[in-house]
């Protein structure tokens, strides 16, 4: 008898859809889980930045973390030892990532950034928690789990004894998370960054577009051409509404 072990595949929605297309059929022992994805930069950007930090900060790097215990912290480690750490607002790579400057072109028109999911389960930050009905329990960084299939529900039922969970209105999760509504708009600095990247590489291109921006006031220094582009985007959104 052929023994089939259960498999949990976790990835971005496009990765899950790619796997489903490759397999060509549904497998009972396969559970798919996608992350609420904001966009993905080319890996070479991160590799160039880590190599830059190795030289500039004289550090070793074996792993990178993008989330701290309580906040958004960019941390580089050598084994278990932290060799570099900065909040996202003060780190060139992490700030550009969270602002959507470095994403791949197709991320700005992602068809998966919506409430209808391609996986059995979707996992993400529950930014909208408490917006639809009160939630008084104090939980550090609560997550949302959206269940889309019977197989996903059966899997959750097996896991729930190890979790603190509460059923909430689906609209609460959708309203609080833009990537469950539409893809992120293309940043007004993206094209200029790419133009500079071809000439100078990641670090210098990031610096030439002004990264990091004025972090204390969160104001972005933009030129007149950028201002016009931003105004056009705002007008476009108002027309859509």
Secondary structure, DSSP 8 states (H G I E B T S, - for coil): ------EEEEEEHHHHHHHHHHH-S--TTEEEEEE-----B-HHHHHHHHHHHHHHS----SEEES--SSS-EEEEEETTEEEEEEEGGG-HHHHHHHTTSSB-GGGGG-TT-SSS-SSSEEEEE-TTTTSSS---S--TT-EEEEE-SHHHHHHHHHHGGGS------HHHHHHH-GGGTS-----TTHHHHHHHHHHH-HHHHHHHTTSS-BTTTTB----HHHHHHHHHHHHHHHHH-
